[in-house]
Amino acid sequence: WNQSFIINSENKSFVAIFDFLRNQWNLPKIKVLSDSKLKFIQKISRISRFFGGKYMSKASYGALTGKENYSNEKIKKEIGIEFIPIEESLKFHSKRFLNLKL
């Protein structure tokens, strides 16, 4: 009791997931900005914030540029199951989403 678990089947970046989905939907790959460009945007957005506009926080910048790795070994040992791969899940749900859109 009172334990925390992280449920994931594998560590994938947002870029890898969005590229996979865009490939499934026959869309071009996303454009990835370099860390230096994102840092520049963050600094410029501070000026925008001064005038009441939107801005990029340090947390947002960290989420965009950082890479976190999580392990699901604890939950797999506890409940004794294997998770389906992310790509398999994305294929299934993107197919259902496309059917709903039609």
Jmol script that loads the backbone (N, CA, C; Angstrom):
load data "model"
ATOM      1  N   TRP A   1       0.832  -1.198   0.000  1.00  0.00           N
ATOM      2  CA  TRP A   1       0.000   0.000   0.000  1.00  0.00           C
ATOM      3  C   TRP A   1       0.865   1.245   0.000  1.00  0.00           C
ATOM      4  N   ASN A   2       0.257   2.337  -0.375  1.00  0.00           N
ATOM      5  CA  ASN A   2       0.947   3.623  -0.415  1.00  0.00           C
ATOM      6  C   ASN A   2       2.229   3.589  -1.254  1.00  0.00           C
ATOM      7  N   GLN A   3       2.178   2.888  -2.374  1.00  0.00           N
ATOM      8  CA  GLN A   3       3.324   2.857  -3.271  1.00  0.00           C
ATOM      9  C   GLN A   3       2.981   3.609  -4.545  1.00  0.00           C
ATOM     10  N   SER A   4       3.981   4.166  -5.178  1.00  0.00           N
ATOM     11  CA  SER A   4       3.790   4.867  -6.451  1.00  0.00           C
ATOM     12  C   SER A   4       4.385   4.035  -7.567  1.00  0.00           C
ATOM     13  N   PHE A   5       3.693   4.037  -8.708  1.00  0.00           N
ATOM     14  CA  PHE A   5       4.160   3.299  -9.865  1.00  0.00           C
ATOM     15  C   PHE A   5       4.137   4.196 -11.085  1.00  0.00           C
ATOM     16  N   ILE A   6       5.091   4.001 -11.971  1.00  0.00           N
ATOM     17  CA  ILE A   6       5.096   4.663 -13.269  1.00  0.00           C
ATOM     18  C   ILE A   6       4.790   3.586 -14.294  1.00  0.00           C
ATOM     19  N   ILE A   7       3.712   3.809 -15.051  1.00  0.00           N
ATOM     20  CA  ILE A   7       3.309   2.814 -16.032  1.00  0.00           C
ATOM     21  C   ILE A   7       3.687   3.304 -17.416  1.00  0.00           C
ATOM     22  N   ASN A   8       4.609   2.601 -18.030  1.00  0.00           N
ATOM     23  CA  ASN A   8       5.004   2.877 -19.404  1.00  0.00           C
ATOM     24  C   ASN A   8       5.588   1.597 -19.976  1.00  0.00           C
ATOM     25  N   SER A   9       5.496   1.446 -21.279  1.00  0.00           N
ATOM     26  CA  SER A   9       6.075   0.230 -21.854  1.00  0.00           C
ATOM     27  C   SER A   9       7.507   0.471 -22.303  1.00  0.00           C
ATOM     28  N   GLU A  10       7.827   1.712 -22.676  1.00  0.00           N
ATOM     29  CA  GLU A  10       9.183   2.035 -23.109  1.00  0.00           C
ATOM     30  C   GLU A  10       9.376   3.542 -23.068  1.00  0.00           C
ATOM     31  N   ASN A  11      10.617   3.964 -23.117  1.00  0.00           N
ATOM     32  CA  ASN A  11      10.930   5.392 -23.095  1.00  0.00           C
ATOM     33  C   ASN A  11      11.035   5.902 -24.529  1.00  0.00           C
ATOM     34  N   LYS A  12      10.100   6.739 -24.915  1.00  0.00           N
ATOM     35  CA  LYS A  12      10.089   7.343 -26.252  1.00  0.00           C
ATOM     36  C   LYS A  12       9.990   8.852 -26.077  1.00  0.00           C
ATOM     37  N   SER A  13      10.655   9.582 -26.951  1.00  0.00           N
ATOM     38  CA  SER A  13      10.562  11.040 -26.895  1.00  0.00           C
ATOM     39  C   SER A  13       9.274  11.495 -27.564  1.00  0.00           C
ATOM     40  N   PHE A  14       8.862  12.727 -27.279  1.00  0.00           N
ATOM     41  CA  PHE A  14       7.692  13.289 -27.938  1.00  0.00           C
ATOM     42  C   PHE A  14       7.900  13.332 -29.446  1.00  0.00           C
ATOM     43  N   VAL A  15       9.118  13.643 -29.856  1.00  0.00           N
ATOM     44  CA  VAL A  15       9.425  13.732 -31.289  1.00  0.00           C
ATOM     45  C   VAL A  15       9.208  12.381 -31.957  1.00  0.00           C
ATOM     46  N   ALA A  16       9.688  11.311 -31.328  1.00  0.00           N
ATOM     47  CA  ALA A  16       9.527   9.967 -31.896  1.00  0.00           C
ATOM     48  C   ALA A  16       8.051   9.595 -31.995  1.00  0.00           C
ATOM     49  N   ILE A  17       7.273   9.926 -30.980  1.00  0.00           N
ATOM     50  CA  ILE A  17       5.841   9.598 -30.984  1.00  0.00           C
ATOM     51  C   ILE A  17       5.108  10.409 -32.048  1.00  0.00           C
ATOM     52  N   PHE A  18       5.382  11.712 -32.108  1.00  0.00           N
ATOM     53  CA  PHE A  18       4.689  12.538 -33.098  1.00  0.00           C
ATOM     54  C   PHE A  18       5.106  12.192 -34.519  1.00  0.00           C
ATOM     55  N   ASP A  19       6.377  11.864 -34.725  1.00  0.00           N
ATOM     56  CA  ASP A  19       6.821  11.434 -36.051  1.00  0.00           C
ATOM     57  C   ASP A  19       6.120  10.144 -36.463  1.00  0.00           C
ATOM     58  N   PHE A  20       5.998   9.214 -35.533  1.00  0.00           N
ATOM     59  CA  PHE A  20       5.308   7.960 -35.823  1.00  0.00           C
ATOM     60  C   PHE A  20       3.850   8.213 -36.208  1.00  0.00           C
ATOM     61  N   LEU A  21       3.166   9.054 -35.416  1.00  0.00           N
ATOM     62  CA  LEU A  21       1.763   9.354 -35.713  1.00  0.00           C
ATOM     63  C   LEU A  21       1.605  10.081 -37.045  1.00  0.00           C
ATOM     64  N   ARG A  22       2.459  11.043 -37.304  1.00  0.00           N
ATOM     65  CA  ARG A  22       2.370  11.786 -38.568  1.00  0.00           C
ATOM     66  C   ARG A  22       2.655  10.867 -39.750  1.00  0.00           C
ATOM     67  N   ASN A  23       3.529   9.889 -39.569  1.00  0.00           N
ATOM     68  CA  ASN A  23       3.772   8.903 -40.604  1.00  0.00           C
ATOM     69  C   ASN A  23       2.516   8.052 -40.835  1.00  0.00           C
ATOM     70  N   GLN A  24       1.841   7.670 -39.745  1.00  0.00           N
ATOM     71  CA  GLN A  24       0.603   6.892 -39.854  1.00  0.00           C
ATOM     72  C   GLN A  24      -0.477   7.668 -40.599  1.00  0.00           C
ATOM     73  N   TRP A  25      -0.483   8.976 -40.424  1.00  0.00           N
ATOM     74  CA  TRP A  25      -1.519   9.820 -41.038  1.00  0.00           C
ATOM     75  C   TRP A  25      -1.049  10.442 -42.357  1.00  0.00           C
ATOM     76  N   ASN A  26       0.085   9.981 -42.884  1.00  0.00           N
ATOM     77  CA  ASN A  26       0.643  10.479 -44.147  1.00  0.00           C
ATOM     78  C   ASN A  26       0.878  11.986 -44.138  1.00  0.00           C
ATOM     79  N   LEU A  27       1.420  12.468 -43.051  1.00  0.00           N
ATOM     80  CA  LEU A  27       1.774  13.875 -42.909  1.00  0.00           C
ATOM     81  C   LEU A  27       3.297  13.995 -42.850  1.00  0.00           C
ATOM     82  N   PRO A  28       3.855  15.149 -43.203  1.00  0.00           N
ATOM     83  CA  PRO A  28       5.317  15.296 -43.122  1.00  0.00           C
ATOM     84  C   PRO A  28       5.795  15.301 -41.670  1.00  0.00           C
ATOM     85  N   LYS A  29       7.079  14.974 -41.493  1.00  0.00           N
ATOM     86  CA  LYS A  29       7.657  14.960 -40.145  1.00  0.00           C
ATOM     87  C   LYS A  29       7.627  16.358 -39.541  1.00  0.00           C
ATOM     88  N   ILE A  30       7.637  16.401 -38.208  1.00  0.00           N
ATOM     89  CA  ILE A  30       7.645  17.688 -37.531  1.00  0.00           C
ATOM     90  C   ILE A  30       9.036  18.304 -37.616  1.00  0.00           C
ATOM     91  N   LYS A  31       9.084  19.615 -37.504  1.00  0.00           N
ATOM     92  CA  LYS A  31      10.365  20.311 -37.485  1.00  0.00           C
ATOM     93  C   LYS A  31      10.802  20.447 -36.030  1.00  0.00           C
ATOM     94  N   VAL A  32      12.038  20.100 -35.779  1.00  0.00           N
ATOM     95  CA  VAL A  32      12.566  20.148 -34.422  1.00  0.00           C
ATOM     96  C   VAL A  32      13.504  21.339 -34.313  1.00  0.00           C
ATOM     97  N   LEU A  33      13.251  22.176 -33.321  1.00  0.00           N
ATOM     98  CA  LEU A  33      14.112  23.332 -33.079  1.00  0.00           C
ATOM     99  C   LEU A  33      15.288  22.935 -32.200  1.00  0.00           C
ATOM    100  N   SER A  34      16.417  23.541 -32.442  1.00  0.00           N
ATOM    101  CA  SER A  34      17.598  23.265 -31.624  1.00  0.00           C
ATOM    102  C   SER A  34      17.414  23.870 -30.231  1.00  0.00           C
ATOM    103  N   ASP A  35      18.213  23.395 -29.296  1.00  0.00           N
ATOM    104  CA  ASP A  35      18.163  23.925 -27.929  1.00  0.00           C
ATOM    105  C   ASP A  35      18.445  25.427 -27.910  1.00  0.00           C
ATOM    106  N   SER A  36      19.379  25.865 -28.744  1.00  0.00           N
ATOM    107  CA  SER A  36      19.728  27.290 -28.750  1.00  0.00           C
ATOM    108  C   SER A  36      18.554  28.142 -29.256  1.00  0.00           C
ATOM    109  N   LYS A  37      17.837  27.650 -30.253  1.00  0.00           N
ATOM    110  CA  LYS A  37      16.666  28.390 -30.740  1.00  0.00           C
ATOM    111  C   LYS A  37      15.568  28.440 -29.681  1.00  0.00           C
ATOM    112  N   LEU A  38      15.370  27.329 -28.989  1.00  0.00           N
ATOM    113  CA  LEU A  38      14.361  27.312 -27.926  1.00  0.00           C
ATOM    114  C   LEU A  38      14.755  28.264 -26.792  1.00  0.00           C
ATOM    115  N   LYS A  39      16.038  28.301 -26.464  1.00  0.00           N
ATOM    116  CA  LYS A  39      16.518  29.219 -25.419  1.00  0.00           C
ATOM    117  C   LYS A  39      16.280  30.663 -25.849  1.00  0.00           C
ATOM    118  N   PHE A  40      16.534  30.963 -27.127  1.00  0.00           N
ATOM    119  CA  PHE A  40      16.291  32.305 -27.663  1.00  0.00           C
ATOM    120  C   PHE A  40      14.791  32.648 -27.573  1.00  0.00           C
ATOM    121  N   ILE A  41      13.944  31.707 -27.956  1.00  0.00           N
ATOM    122  CA  ILE A  41      12.489  31.928 -27.885  1.00  0.00           C
ATOM    123  C   ILE A  41      12.068  32.174 -26.436  1.00  0.00           C
ATOM    124  N   GLN A  42      12.657  31.423 -25.513  1.00  0.00           N
ATOM    125  CA  GLN A  42      12.323  31.612 -24.097  1.00  0.00           C
ATOM    126  C   GLN A  42      12.689  33.020 -23.646  1.00  0.00           C
ATOM    127  N   LYS A  43      13.859  33.500 -24.045  1.00  0.00           N
ATOM    128  CA  LYS A  43      14.288  34.846 -23.642  1.00  0.00           C
ATOM    129  C   LYS A  43      13.398  35.917 -24.272  1.00  0.00           C
ATOM    130  N   ILE A  44      13.070  35.766 -25.540  1.00  0.00           N
ATOM    131  CA  ILE A  44      12.186  36.732 -26.212  1.00  0.00           C
ATOM    132  C   ILE A  44      10.789  36.704 -25.599  1.00  0.00           C
ATOM    133  N   SER A  45      10.343  35.516 -25.209  1.00  0.00           N
ATOM    134  CA  SER A  45       8.989  35.416 -24.656  1.00  0.00           C
ATOM    135  C   SER A  45       8.870  36.124 -23.306  1.00  0.00           C
ATOM    136  N   ARG A  46       9.992  36.323 -22.624  1.00  0.00           N
ATOM    137  CA  ARG A  46       9.955  37.093 -21.368  1.00  0.00           C
ATOM    138  C   ARG A  46       9.529  38.539 -21.630  1.00  0.00           C
ATOM    139  N   ILE A  47       9.960  39.070 -22.766  1.00  0.00           N
ATOM    140  CA  ILE A  47       9.531  40.422 -23.156  1.00  0.00           C
ATOM    141  C   ILE A  47       8.039  40.420 -23.442  1.00  0.00           C
ATOM    142  N   SER A  48       7.577  39.395 -24.136  1.00  0.00           N
ATOM    143  CA  SER A  48       6.150  39.258 -24.440  1.00  0.00           C
ATOM    144  C   SER A  48       5.331  39.192 -23.150  1.00  0.00           C
ATOM    145  N   ARG A  49       5.864  38.488 -22.154  1.00  0.00           N
ATOM    146  CA  ARG A  49       5.170  38.363 -20.864  1.00  0.00           C
ATOM    147  C   ARG A  49       4.978  39.730 -20.213  1.00  0.00           C
ATOM    148  N   PHE A  50       5.985  40.590 -20.355  1.00  0.00           N
ATOM    149  CA  PHE A  50       5.926  41.931 -19.778  1.00  0.00           C
ATOM    150  C   PHE A  50       4.726  42.710 -20.328  1.00  0.00           C
ATOM    151  N   PHE A  51       4.374  42.461 -21.595  1.00  0.00           N
ATOM    152  CA  PHE A  51       3.241  43.143 -22.221  1.00  0.00           C
ATOM    153  C   PHE A  51       1.951  42.337 -22.158  1.00  0.00           C
ATOM    154  N   GLY A  52       1.935  41.285 -21.352  1.00  0.00           N
ATOM    155  CA  GLY A  52       0.722  40.498 -21.161  1.00  0.00           C
ATOM    156  C   GLY A  52       0.542  39.369 -22.155  1.00  0.00           C
ATOM    157  N   GLY A  53       1.561  39.081 -22.932  1.00  0.00           N
ATOM    158  CA  GLY A  53       1.485  38.011 -23.926  1.00  0.00           C
ATOM    159  C   GLY A  53       1.868  36.663 -23.339  1.00  0.00           C
ATOM    160  N   LYS A  54       1.868  35.664 -24.202  1.00  0.00           N
ATOM    161  CA  LYS A  54       2.244  34.320 -23.770  1.00  0.00           C
ATOM    162  C   LYS A  54       3.761  34.224 -23.657  1.00  0.00           C
ATOM    163  N   TYR A  55       4.218  33.293 -22.838  1.00  0.00           N
ATOM    164  CA  TYR A  55       5.650  33.133 -22.636  1.00  0.00           C
ATOM    165  C   TYR A  55       5.988  31.669 -22.396  1.00  0.00           C
ATOM    166  N   MET A  56       7.245  31.339 -22.539  1.00  0.00           N
ATOM    167  CA  MET A  56       7.725  29.990 -22.279  1.00  0.00           C
ATOM    168  C   MET A  56       8.417  29.981 -20.913  1.00  0.00           C
ATOM    169  N   SER A  57       7.867  29.222 -20.002  1.00  0.00           N
ATOM    170  CA  SER A  57       8.445  29.147 -18.664  1.00  0.00           C
ATOM    171  C   SER A  57       9.683  28.255 -18.659  1.00  0.00           C
ATOM    172  N   LYS A  58      10.437  28.320 -17.560  1.00  0.00           N
ATOM    173  CA  LYS A  58      11.601  27.452 -17.413  1.00  0.00           C
ATOM    174  C   LYS A  58      11.164  25.985 -17.414  1.00  0.00           C
ATOM    175  N   ALA A  59      10.009  25.706 -16.828  1.00  0.00           N
ATOM    176  CA  ALA A  59       9.497  24.331 -16.790  1.00  0.00           C
ATOM    177  C   ALA A  59       9.165  23.832 -18.196  1.00  0.00           C
ATOM    178  N   SER A  60       8.571  24.699 -19.004  1.00  0.00           N
ATOM    179  CA  SER A  60       8.255  24.313 -20.385  1.00  0.00           C
ATOM    180  C   SER A  60       9.530  24.063 -21.175  1.00  0.00           C
ATOM    181  N   TYR A  61      10.507  24.940 -21.007  1.00  0.00           N
ATOM    182  CA  TYR A  61      11.785  24.767 -21.686  1.00  0.00           C
ATOM    183  C   TYR A  61      12.437  23.449 -21.262  1.00  0.00           C
ATOM    184  N   GLY A  62      12.403  23.167 -19.983  1.00  0.00           N
ATOM    185  CA  GLY A  62      12.978  21.917 -19.482  1.00  0.00           C
ATOM    186  C   GLY A  62      12.259  20.691 -20.025  1.00  0.00           C
ATOM    187  N   ALA A  63      10.946  20.766 -20.137  1.00  0.00           N
ATOM    188  CA  ALA A  63      10.178  19.640 -20.679  1.00  0.00           C
ATOM    189  C   ALA A  63      10.493  19.422 -22.151  1.00  0.00           C
ATOM    190  N   LEU A  64      10.728  20.511 -22.881  1.00  0.00           N
ATOM    191  CA  LEU A  64      11.030  20.395 -24.308  1.00  0.00           C
ATOM    192  C   LEU A  64      12.444  19.895 -24.580  1.00  0.00           C
ATOM    193  N   THR A  65      13.381  20.223 -23.720  1.00  0.00           N
ATOM    194  CA  THR A  65      14.778  19.890 -23.989  1.00  0.00           C
ATOM    195  C   THR A  65      15.316  18.727 -23.160  1.00  0.00           C
ATOM    196  N   GLY A  66      14.676  18.411 -22.065  1.00  0.00           N
ATOM    197  CA  GLY A  66      15.172  17.353 -21.189  1.00  0.00           C
ATOM    198  C   GLY A  66      14.765  15.966 -21.657  1.00  0.00           C
ATOM    199  N   LYS A  67      15.415  14.974 -21.113  1.00  0.00           N
ATOM    200  CA  LYS A  67      15.063  13.591 -21.411  1.00  0.00           C
ATOM    201  C   LYS A  67      15.033  12.830 -20.101  1.00  0.00           C
ATOM    202  N   GLU A  68      13.883  12.321 -19.784  1.00  0.00           N
ATOM    203  CA  GLU A  68      13.714  11.538 -18.563  1.00  0.00           C
ATOM    204  C   GLU A  68      13.544  10.074 -18.936  1.00  0.00           C
ATOM    205  N   ASN A  69      14.174   9.196 -18.206  1.00  0.00           N
ATOM    206  CA  ASN A  69      14.001   7.764 -18.405  1.00  0.00           C
ATOM    207  C   ASN A  69      13.316   7.184 -17.184  1.00  0.00           C
ATOM    208  N   TYR A  70      12.284   6.392 -17.438  1.00  0.00           N
ATOM    209  CA  TYR A  70      11.526   5.764 -16.373  1.00  0.00           C
ATOM    210  C   TYR A  70      11.584   4.256 -16.539  1.00  0.00           C
ATOM    211  N   SER A  71      11.497   3.565 -15.444  1.00  0.00           N
ATOM    212  CA  SER A  71      11.503   2.109 -15.477  1.00  0.00           C
ATOM    213  C   SER A  71      10.147   1.603 -14.994  1.00  0.00           C
ATOM    214  N   ASN A  72       9.648   0.570 -15.656  1.00  0.00           N
ATOM    215  CA  ASN A  72       8.380  -0.024 -15.240  1.00  0.00           C
ATOM    216  C   ASN A  72       8.594  -1.373 -14.559  1.00  0.00           C
ATOM    217  N   GLU A  73       9.838  -1.662 -14.201  1.00  0.00           N
ATOM    218  CA  GLU A  73      10.156  -2.958 -13.605  1.00  0.00           C
ATOM    219  C   GLU A  73       9.381  -3.201 -12.306  1.00  0.00           C
ATOM    220  N   LYS A  74       9.204  -2.181 -11.514  1.00  0.00           N
ATOM    221  CA  LYS A  74       8.528  -2.323 -10.218  1.00  0.00           C
ATOM    222  C   LYS A  74       7.093  -2.803 -10.391  1.00  0.00           C
ATOM    223  N   ILE A  75       6.350  -2.171 -11.307  1.00  0.00           N
ATOM    224  CA  ILE A  75       4.952  -2.559 -11.515  1.00  0.00           C
ATOM    225  C   ILE A  75       4.864  -3.909 -12.221  1.00  0.00           C
ATOM    226  N   LYS A  76       5.805  -4.198 -13.126  1.00  0.00           N
ATOM    227  CA  LYS A  76       5.790  -5.483 -13.824  1.00  0.00           C
ATOM    228  C   LYS A  76       6.011  -6.630 -12.845  1.00  0.00           C
ATOM    229  N   LYS A  77       6.912  -6.435 -11.878  1.00  0.00           N
ATOM    230  CA  LYS A  77       7.144  -7.470 -10.860  1.00  0.00           C
ATOM    231  C   LYS A  77       5.935  -7.613  -9.947  1.00  0.00           C
ATOM    232  N   GLU A  78       5.332  -6.477  -9.619  1.00  0.00           N
ATOM    233  CA  GLU A  78       4.213  -6.467  -8.668  1.00  0.00           C
ATOM    234  C   GLU A  78       2.970  -7.156  -9.231  1.00  0.00           C
ATOM    235  N   ILE A  79       2.629  -6.869 -10.486  1.00  0.00           N
ATOM    236  CA  ILE A  79       1.387  -7.435 -11.035  1.00  0.00           C
ATOM    237  C   ILE A  79       1.625  -8.547 -12.059  1.00  0.00           C
ATOM    238  N   GLY A  80       2.878  -8.712 -12.491  1.00  0.00           N
ATOM    239  CA  GLY A  80       3.230  -9.834 -13.340  1.00  0.00           C
ATOM    240  C   GLY A  80       2.698  -9.794 -14.761  1.00  0.00           C
ATOM    241  N   ILE A  81       2.657  -8.616 -15.374  1.00  0.00           N
ATOM    242  CA  ILE A  81       2.225  -8.541 -16.772  1.00  0.00           C
ATOM    243  C   ILE A  81       3.235  -7.752 -17.589  1.00  0.00           C
ATOM    244  N   GLU A  82       3.193  -7.961 -18.894  1.00  0.00           N
ATOM    245  CA  GLU A  82       4.010  -7.199 -19.836  1.00  0.00           C
ATOM    246  C   GLU A  82       3.106  -6.175 -20.519  1.00  0.00           C
ATOM    247  N   PHE A  83       3.628  -5.003 -20.805  1.00  0.00           N
ATOM    248  CA  PHE A  83       2.870  -3.967 -21.480  1.00  0.00           C
ATOM    249  C   PHE A  83       3.055  -4.080 -22.983  1.00  0.00           C
ATOM    250  N   ILE A  84       2.037  -3.659 -23.729  1.00  0.00           N
ATOM    251  CA  ILE A  84       2.164  -3.679 -25.184  1.00  0.00           C
ATOM    252  C   ILE A  84       3.069  -2.528 -25.607  1.00  0.00           C
ATOM    253  N   PRO A  85       3.781  -2.693 -26.722  1.00  0.00           N
ATOM    254  CA  PRO A  85       4.666  -1.615 -27.189  1.00  0.00           C
ATOM    255  C   PRO A  85       3.870  -0.352 -27.543  1.00  0.00           C
ATOM    256  N   ILE A  86       4.499   0.796 -27.379  1.00  0.00           N
ATOM    257  CA  ILE A  86       3.839   2.074 -27.645  1.00  0.00           C
ATOM    258  C   ILE A  86       3.368   2.156 -29.089  1.00  0.00           C
ATOM    259  N   GLU A  87       4.216   1.710 -30.032  1.00  0.00           N
ATOM    260  CA  GLU A  87       3.843   1.813 -31.443  1.00  0.00           C
ATOM    261  C   GLU A  87       2.606   0.984 -31.766  1.00  0.00           C
ATOM    262  N   GLU A  88       2.474  -0.179 -31.143  1.00  0.00           N
ATOM    263  CA  GLU A  88       1.290  -1.012 -31.353  1.00  0.00           C
ATOM    264  C   GLU A  88       0.039  -0.299 -30.845  1.00  0.00           C
ATOM    265  N   SER A  89       0.150   0.302 -29.688  1.00  0.00           N
ATOM    266  CA  SER A  89      -0.969   1.048 -29.118  1.00  0.00           C
ATOM    267  C   SER A  89      -1.324   2.258 -29.982  1.00  0.00           C
ATOM    268  N   LEU A  90      -0.297   2.983 -30.452  1.00  0.00           N
ATOM    269  CA  LEU A  90      -0.543   4.153 -31.295  1.00  0.00           C
ATOM    270  C   LEU A  90      -1.187   3.767 -32.616  1.00  0.00           C
ATOM    271  N   LYS A  91      -0.768   2.654 -33.214  1.00  0.00           N
ATOM    272  CA  LYS A  91      -1.385   2.181 -34.459  1.00  0.00           C
ATOM    273  C   LYS A  91      -2.871   1.902 -34.241  1.00  0.00           C
ATOM    274  N   PHE A  92      -3.182   1.185 -33.176  1.00  0.00           N
ATOM    275  CA  PHE A  92      -4.567   0.831 -32.870  1.00  0.00           C
ATOM    276  C   PHE A  92      -5.428   2.078 -32.676  1.00  0.00           C
ATOM    277  N   HIS A  93      -4.948   2.999 -31.842  1.00  0.00           N
ATOM    278  CA  HIS A  93      -5.753   4.177 -31.526  1.00  0.00           C
ATOM    279  C   HIS A  93      -5.796   5.179 -32.666  1.00  0.00           C
ATOM    280  N   SER A  94      -4.732   5.289 -33.452  1.00  0.00           N
ATOM    281  CA  SER A  94      -4.780   6.218 -34.586  1.00  0.00           C
ATOM    282  C   SER A  94      -5.733   5.698 -35.651  1.00  0.00           C
ATOM    283  N   LYS A  95      -5.792   4.384 -35.838  1.00  0.00           N
ATOM    284  CA  LYS A  95      -6.734   3.803 -36.792  1.00  0.00           C
ATOM    285  C   LYS A  95      -8.184   4.086 -36.351  1.00  0.00           C
ATOM    286  N   ARG A  96      -8.439   3.932 -35.059  1.00  0.00           N
ATOM    287  CA  ARG A  96      -9.790   4.222 -34.528  1.00  0.00           C
ATOM    288  C   ARG A  96     -10.122   5.708 -34.667  1.00  0.00           C
ATOM    289  N   PHE A  97      -9.137   6.572 -34.414  1.00  0.00           N
ATOM    290  CA  PHE A  97      -9.351   8.007 -34.538  1.00  0.00           C
ATOM    291  C   PHE A  97      -9.688   8.386 -35.981  1.00  0.00           C
ATOM    292  N   LEU A  98      -8.952   7.819 -36.929  1.00  0.00           N
ATOM    293  CA  LEU A  98      -9.213   8.108 -38.335  1.00  0.00           C
ATOM    294  C   LEU A  98     -10.582   7.619 -38.760  1.00  0.00           C
ATOM    295  N   ASN A  99     -11.008   6.481 -38.232  1.00  0.00           N
ATOM    296  CA  ASN A  99     -12.359   5.969 -38.540  1.00  0.00           C
ATOM    297  C   ASN A  99     -13.439   6.872 -37.969  1.00  0.00           C
ATOM    298  N   LEU A 100     -13.190   7.469 -36.813  1.00  0.00           N
ATOM    299  CA  LEU A 100     -14.161   8.384 -36.197  1.00  0.00           C
ATOM    300  C   LEU A 100     -14.278   9.666 -37.010  1.00  0.00           C
ATOM    301  N   LYS A 101     -13.151  10.125 -37.552  1.00  0.00           N
ATOM    302  CA  LYS A 101     -13.146  11.374 -38.319  1.00  0.00           C
ATOM    303  C   LYS A 101     -13.937  11.237 -39.618  1.00  0.00           C
ATOM    304  N   LEU A 102     -13.965  10.024 -40.190  1.00  0.00           N
ATOM    305  CA  LEU A 102     -14.669   9.830 -41.456  1.00  0.00           C
ATOM    306  C   LEU A 102     -16.118   9.833 -41.174  1.00  0.00           C
TER     307      LEU A 102
END
end "model"
wireframe off; spacefill off
backbone 0.3
color backbone group
